[in-house]
């Protein structure tokens, strides 16, 4: 089929509203792009199930699955002999706990049992799975999801399971302080010792002692930092000892005292590290105070990219700040008010518009009003869940060559 003929066919399908005709196209047309557009127009979920299970093209199957919301129909897909990737994706959409529990307990596939186990909340089922499932991957998922009150089952898993991975998951969740300390002091396996001191029930005084006496480059010292029991002042004292950015960001997000936080940021050796860390701070009060009291432009640039900064502050920066570079960066923040974002998309100059386009809130409908459908900006939103069929057809027709190469 020539491109012009295909485009004409797609526009015809866009105008077609008869569900029977659309289904005939979905089940019988040899061109996957034609089937894709027809699938986008079908609303009957039973028909979508057949497409998701049987279509020869993975892009068509994925689109059909994304339009199914009924748990019973999703269960039908999971229990069928269809493509494994579709079955696993279907589990992610199921919300009904009875269906998930049945899959976790009875499916012949360990991959399906594991995915379902990760979503169930029934402690009895989780305990049974953790102690009895033949797959270590499923047992590990159950141990990770098991209620913390079931101490007996967690200890039994740690002491008796044949898989190191399952035992380690159980150890992370045990409440018994004496057992945790014993595992740290007596176990020769360093990985077990590291997991024990990461457990939030590990004795605090022993934890502080470990951090004070171990080399900051050691695995034990780094593992101890993961323990959420450590108080902010201890974290702040050791912040400058952290060698890598990952550890610095991790520690910064655990310090909840404003003065300690600011002092810690100032003591970080490299400026780029402190700026990156600022983007990760989650405390609203800290962010507002820092943006209002800090005149350093580089620090303020990092602050405006923090996704936790309030929309009121961002709006004020975009509209009133004297530095264009700061105003542009603020347009990338997902908390920017919609009205401000749309204003700069439509009426801002090229520099401001480019930054606005980078905002994750921008939809394909916003883009099609400004850019041609074959632009990268529009093409990147082809499979957005809220794209209309009309926009979908327009995007496909404008990008046929690229779509056929990438998804065909």
C-alpha positions as CSV (number, residue, x, y, z in Angstrom):
1,X,0.0,0.0,0.0
2,X,1.5,3.4,-1.1
3,X,1.8,6.1,1.6
4,X,-0.9,8.3,0.0
5,X,-3.3,5.4,-0.2
6,X,-2.5,4.4,3.4
7,X,-3.0,8.0,4.7
8,X,-6.4,8.2,3.0
9,X,-7.3,4.8,4.5
10,X,-6.4,6.1,8.0
11,X,-8.4,9.2,7.7
12,X,-11.4,7.1,6.5
13,X,-11.0,5.0,9.7
14,X,-10.9,8.1,11.8
15,X,-14.3,9.0,10.4
16,X,-15.7,5.5,10.9
17,X,-17.9,5.0,13.9
18,X,-19.5,1.6,13.2
19,X,-18.1,-0.8,15.9
20,X,-18.6,-3.9,13.7
21,X,-16.8,-2.4,10.8
22,X,-13.9,-1.4,13.0
23,X,-13.7,-4.9,14.5
24,X,-13.6,-6.4,11.0
25,X,-10.6,-4.1,10.2
26,X,-8.8,-5.0,13.4
27,X,-9.2,-8.8,12.9
28,X,-8.6,-9.0,9.2
29,X,-6.6,-6.1,7.7
30,X,-3.1,-7.1,6.7
31,X,-1.5,-3.6,7.5
32,X,-0.6,-3.2,11.2
33,X,-0.9,0.6,11.1
34,X,-4.4,0.3,9.8
35,X,-5.2,-2.1,12.6
36,X,-3.5,0.2,15.1
37,X,-5.7,3.1,14.3
38,X,-8.9,1.0,14.2
39,X,-7.9,-0.4,17.7
40,X,-7.6,3.2,19.0
41,X,-11.3,3.7,18.1
42,X,-12.7,0.5,19.6
43,X,-14.4,0.8,23.0
44,X,-15.7,-2.7,23.5
45,X,-13.3,-4.3,25.9
46,X,-14.1,-7.9,24.9
47,X,-13.0,-7.1,21.3
48,X,-9.9,-5.4,22.8
49,X,-9.1,-8.6,24.7
50,X,-9.1,-10.6,21.4
51,X,-6.8,-8.0,19.8
52,X,-4.4,-7.9,22.8
53,X,-4.2,-11.7,22.8
54,X,-4.0,-12.4,19.1
55,X,-2.7,-9.5,17.0
56,X,0.7,-10.3,15.3
57,X,2.1,-6.8,16.0
58,X,3.4,-6.0,19.6
59,X,2.5,-2.3,19.2
60,X,-1.1,-3.1,18.4
61,X,-1.3,-5.6,21.3
62,X,0.1,-3.1,23.7
63,X,-2.4,-0.4,22.6
64,X,-5.3,-2.8,23.0
65,X,-4.2,-3.9,26.4
66,X,-3.9,-0.3,27.5
67,X,-7.5,0.3,26.8
68,X,-8.8,-2.6,28.9
69,X,-9.8,-1.8,32.5
70,X,-12.0,-4.8,33.5
71,X,-10.2,-7.1,36.0
72,X,-12.1,-10.2,34.9
73,X,-11.1,-9.6,31.2
74,X,-7.5,-8.9,32.2
75,X,-7.5,-12.2,34.1
76,X,-8.7,-13.9,31.0
77,X,-5.6,-12.6,29.2
78,X,-3.3,-13.7,32.0
79,X,-4.6,-17.2,32.1
80,X,-4.5,-17.7,28.3
81,X,-1.7,-19.0,26.1
82,X,-1.0,-15.5,24.6
83,X,2.3,-13.6,24.5
84,X,4.1,-13.6,27.9
85,X,4.8,-9.8,27.8
86,X,1.1,-9.1,27.4
87,X,0.3,-11.4,30.3
88,X,2.8,-9.7,32.6
89,X,1.6,-6.2,31.6
90,X,-2.0,-7.3,32.3
91,X,-1.1,-8.2,35.9
92,X,0.1,-4.6,36.5
93,X,-3.4,-3.4,35.6
94,X,-5.4,-5.9,37.8
95,X,-6.7,-4.4,41.1
96,X,-9.0,-7.2,42.4
97,X,-7.2,-8.9,45.3
98,X,-9.0,-12.3,44.8
99,X,-7.8,-12.5,41.2
100,X,-4.3,-11.6,42.2
101,X,-4.3,-14.1,45.1
102,X,-5.5,-16.9,42.8
103,X,-2.7,-16.1,40.3
104,X,-0.1,-15.9,43.0
105,X,-1.1,-19.3,44.4
106,X,-2.0,-21.3,41.4
107,X,-0.3,-20.0,38.2
108,X,2.0,-22.4,36.5
109,X,4.4,-19.6,35.6
110,X,6.8,-18.4,38.3
111,X,6.9,-15.0,36.6
112,X,3.2,-14.5,36.9
113,X,3.2,-15.8,40.5
114,X,5.9,-13.3,41.4
115,X,4.3,-10.4,39.7
116,X,0.9,-11.2,41.4
117,X,2.6,-11.8,44.8
118,X,4.1,-8.3,44.6
119,X,0.6,-6.9,44.6
120,X,-1.4,-9.0,47.1
121,X,-2.1,-7.9,50.6
122,X,-3.4,-11.1,52.2
123,X,-0.9,-12.0,54.9
124,X,-2.0,-15.6,55.1
125,X,-1.4,-16.1,51.4
126,X,1.9,-14.3,51.6
127,X,3.1,-16.4,54.4
128,X,2.1,-19.6,52.6
129,X,3.9,-18.4,49.4
130,X,7.0,-17.3,51.3
131,X,7.4,-20.7,53.0
132,X,6.3,-23.0,50.3
133,X,6.6,-21.7,46.7
134,X,9.1,-23.7,44.7
135,X,10.6,-20.6,43.1
136,X,13.1,-18.5,45.1
137,X,12.1,-15.4,43.1
138,X,8.4,-15.8,44.2
139,X,9.4,-16.5,47.9
140,X,11.6,-13.4,47.9
141,X,8.7,-11.3,46.6
142,X,6.4,-12.7,49.3
143,X,9.0,-12.1,52.0
144,X,9.4,-8.5,50.8
145,X,5.6,-8.0,50.9
146,X,4.9,-9.8,54.2
147,X,3.4,-7.9,57.1
148,X,6.0,-6.8,59.6
149,X,3.9,-8.2,62.4
150,X,4.5,-11.8,61.2
151,X,7.8,-12.0,63.0
152,X,7.6,-15.8,63.3
153,X,7.4,-16.4,59.6
154,X,10.2,-13.9,58.8
155,X,12.6,-15.6,61.3
156,X,11.7,-19.0,59.9
157,X,12.5,-17.8,56.4
158,X,15.8,-16.3,57.5
159,X,16.9,-19.4,59.4
160,X,15.6,-22.1,57.0
161,X,15.1,-21.0,53.4
162,X,17.5,-22.5,50.9
163,X,17.9,-19.2,49.0
164,X,20.3,-16.6,50.2
165,X,18.2,-13.9,48.5
166,X,15.1,-14.9,50.4
167,X,17.0,-15.1,53.7
168,X,18.4,-11.6,53.1
169,X,15.0,-10.1,52.4
170,X,13.6,-11.7,55.6
171,X,16.6,-10.3,57.6
172,X,15.9,-6.8,56.4
173,X,12.4,-7.0,57.9
174,X,13.0,-8.8,61.3
175,X,12.1,-6.8,64.4
176,X,14.2,-8.7,67.0
177,X,17.1,-6.4,68.0
178,X,19.0,-9.1,69.8
179,X,18.9,-11.4,66.7
180,X,20.0,-8.5,64.4
181,X,22.9,-7.6,66.7
182,X,23.9,-11.3,66.9
183,X,23.8,-11.6,63.1
184,X,26.1,-8.6,62.8
185,X,28.6,-9.7,65.5
186,X,28.8,-13.4,64.8
187,X,28.2,-13.8,61.0
188,X,31.3,-14.0,58.8
189,X,29.4,-13.1,55.7
190,X,29.8,-9.4,55.2
191,X,26.6,-9.1,53.1
192,X,24.6,-10.5,56.0
193,X,26.3,-8.1,58.4
194,X,25.5,-5.2,56.1
195,X,21.8,-6.2,55.8
196,X,21.5,-6.5,59.5
197,X,22.7,-3.0,60.2
198,X,20.4,-1.6,57.5
199,X,17.4,-2.9,59.4
200,X,15.5,-0.1,61.2
201,X,15.3,-2.2,64.3
202,X,19.1,-2.5,64.7
203,X,20.1,-1.1,68.2
204,X,20.7,2.7,67.8
205,X,23.7,2.9,70.1
206,X,25.5,0.1,68.3
207,X,24.7,1.7,65.0
208,X,26.2,5.1,66.0
209,X,29.3,3.2,67.3
210,X,29.7,1.4,64.0
211,X,29.5,4.7,62.0
212,X,32.0,6.4,64.3
213,X,34.6,3.6,64.2
214,X,34.5,2.5,60.5
215,X,36.2,4.0,57.5
216,X,33.8,6.1,55.4
217,X,35.0,4.2,52.3
218,X,34.0,0.8,53.8
219,X,30.9,-1.1,52.8
220,X,29.8,-1.4,56.4
221,X,29.9,2.4,57.0
222,X,27.9,3.0,53.8
223,X,25.4,0.3,54.7
224,X,24.9,1.8,58.2
225,X,23.9,5.1,56.5
226,X,20.8,3.3,55.0
227,X,19.4,2.8,58.4
228,X,16.4,5.2,58.9
229,X,16.9,5.1,62.6
230,X,19.9,7.4,62.5
231,X,19.1,10.9,63.8
232,X,19.7,14.1,61.7
233,X,22.7,15.4,63.7
234,X,24.6,12.1,63.2
235,X,23.9,12.2,59.5
236,X,25.0,15.8,59.2
237,X,28.3,15.1,61.0
238,X,29.2,12.4,58.5
239,X,27.9,14.1,55.4
240,X,31.3,15.6,54.4
241,X,32.8,12.1,54.7
242,X,30.6,10.7,51.9
243,X,32.8,10.2,48.8
244,X,30.2,10.0,46.0
245,X,27.2,12.2,45.0
246,X,24.8,9.3,45.5
247,X,25.6,9.1,49.2
248,X,25.5,12.9,49.6
249,X,22.0,13.1,48.0
250,X,20.9,10.2,50.1
251,X,22.0,11.8,53.4
252,X,20.7,15.2,52.5
253,X,17.2,13.8,52.1
254,X,17.4,12.3,55.6
255,X,18.3,15.6,57.4
256,X,15.1,17.3,58.5
257,X,16.7,20.2,60.5
258,X,16.9,23.4,58.3
259,X,20.1,24.8,60.0
260,X,21.8,21.4,59.8
261,X,20.8,21.1,56.2
262,X,22.1,24.5,55.1
263,X,25.4,24.0,57.0
264,X,25.8,20.5,55.4
265,X,25.3,21.9,51.9
266,X,27.8,24.6,52.5
267,X,30.4,22.0,53.7
268,X,30.1,19.8,50.6
269,X,33.4,19.9,48.8
270,X,32.3,20.4,45.2
271,X,29.8,23.0,44.2
272,X,28.1,20.9,41.5
273,X,27.3,18.3,44.2
274,X,25.6,20.8,46.4
275,X,23.5,22.1,43.5
276,X,22.5,18.6,42.5
277,X,21.6,17.8,46.1
278,X,19.4,20.9,46.4
279,X,17.2,19.6,43.6
280,X,16.4,16.6,45.7
281,X,15.3,18.3,48.9
282,X,11.7,17.4,49.6
283,X,10.8,19.7,52.6
284,X,8.5,22.5,51.4
285,X,9.5,24.9,54.2
286,X,13.2,24.4,53.5
287,X,12.7,25.1,49.8
288,X,10.7,28.3,50.4
289,X,13.2,29.6,52.9
290,X,16.2,28.8,50.7
291,X,14.7,30.5,47.6
292,X,13.7,33.6,49.5
293,X,17.0,34.0,51.5
294,X,19.6,32.9,48.9
295,X,20.9,35.3,46.4
296,X,23.4,33.0,44.7
297,X,22.2,32.5,41.1
298,X,23.6,29.0,40.7
299,X,21.9,27.8,43.9
300,X,18.6,29.4,42.8
301,X,18.9,27.6,39.4
302,X,19.1,24.3,41.3
303,X,16.2,25.3,43.5
304,X,13.8,26.1,40.6
305,X,14.3,22.6,39.2
306,X,13.3,20.9,42.4
307,X,9.9,19.3,41.7
308,X,8.8,20.0,45.3
309,X,8.9,23.8,44.9
310,X,5.4,25.3,45.2
311,X,3.5,26.5,42.2
312,X,3.1,30.0,43.7
313,X,6.9,30.5,44.0
314,X,7.5,29.2,40.5
315,X,4.9,31.5,39.0
316,X,6.5,34.5,40.8
317,X,9.9,33.5,39.4
318,X,8.7,33.0,35.8
319,X,6.8,36.3,35.8
320,X,9.0,38.6,37.9
321,X,12.6,37.4,38.2
322,X,15.3,39.6,36.6
323,X,17.3,36.7,35.2
324,X,15.9,35.1,32.1
325,X,17.9,31.9,32.6
326,X,16.2,31.3,35.9
327,X,12.8,32.0,34.4
328,X,13.4,29.5,31.6
329,X,14.4,26.8,34.1
330,X,11.3,27.4,36.2
331,X,9.2,26.6,33.1
332,X,10.6,23.0,33.1
333,X,9.3,22.4,36.7
334,X,6.2,20.1,36.7
335,X,4.6,22.3,39.4
336,X,4.4,25.4,37.2
337,X,0.7,26.4,36.9
338,X,-1.0,25.2,33.7
339,X,-2.0,28.7,32.6
340,X,1.5,30.0,32.8
341,X,2.9,27.0,30.9
342,X,0.3,27.3,28.1
343,X,1.0,31.1,27.8
344,X,4.7,30.5,27.1
345,X,4.0,27.6,24.8
346,X,1.8,29.8,22.6
347,X,3.2,33.3,23.0
348,X,6.7,33.0,24.5
349,X,9.8,33.7,22.4
350,X,11.8,30.7,21.1
351,X,14.0,30.3,24.2
352,X,11.2,30.3,26.6
353,X,9.0,28.1,24.4
354,X,11.8,25.4,24.1
355,X,12.0,25.2,27.9
356,X,8.2,25.1,28.2
357,X,8.1,22.2,25.8
358,X,10.4,20.2,28.1
359,X,7.9,20.3,30.9
360,X,6.5,16.8,31.5
361,X,2.9,18.2,31.7
362,X,2.8,19.3,28.1
363,X,0.4,17.1,26.0
364,X,0.4,16.3,22.3
365,X,-2.7,18.5,21.9
366,X,-0.8,21.5,23.2
367,X,2.0,20.7,20.8
368,X,-0.1,20.2,17.7
369,X,-1.5,23.7,18.1
370,X,2.0,25.1,17.6
371,X,4.3,22.6,15.9
372,X,3.8,20.5,12.7
373,X,2.8,16.9,13.4
374,X,6.1,15.5,11.9
375,X,8.2,17.4,14.4
376,X,10.1,15.5,17.1
377,X,8.1,17.4,19.8
378,X,4.8,16.0,18.5
379,X,6.1,12.6,17.5
380,X,7.5,11.8,21.0
381,X,3.9,12.0,22.3
382,X,2.4,9.5,19.9
383,X,1.4,6.9,22.5
384,X,0.3,9.3,25.2
385,X,-2.8,7.7,26.9
386,X,-4.9,10.8,26.5
387,X,-4.2,11.4,22.8
388,X,-7.4,11.6,20.7
389,X,-7.9,9.3,17.7
390,X,-7.9,12.4,15.4
391,X,-4.5,13.5,16.8
392,X,-3.3,9.9,16.7
393,X,-4.1,9.6,13.0
394,X,-2.6,13.0,12.2
395,X,0.6,12.0,14.0
396,X,0.8,8.6,12.2
397,X,0.2,10.1,8.8
398,X,2.9,12.7,9.3
399,X,5.5,10.2,10.5
400,X,4.7,7.0,8.5
401,X,8.3,6.2,7.5
402,X,9.7,6.5,11.0
403,X,6.8,4.6,12.6
404,X,7.1,1.7,10.1
405,X,10.8,1.4,10.7
406,X,10.6,1.6,14.5
407,X,7.4,-0.3,15.3
408,X,6.7,-2.4,12.2
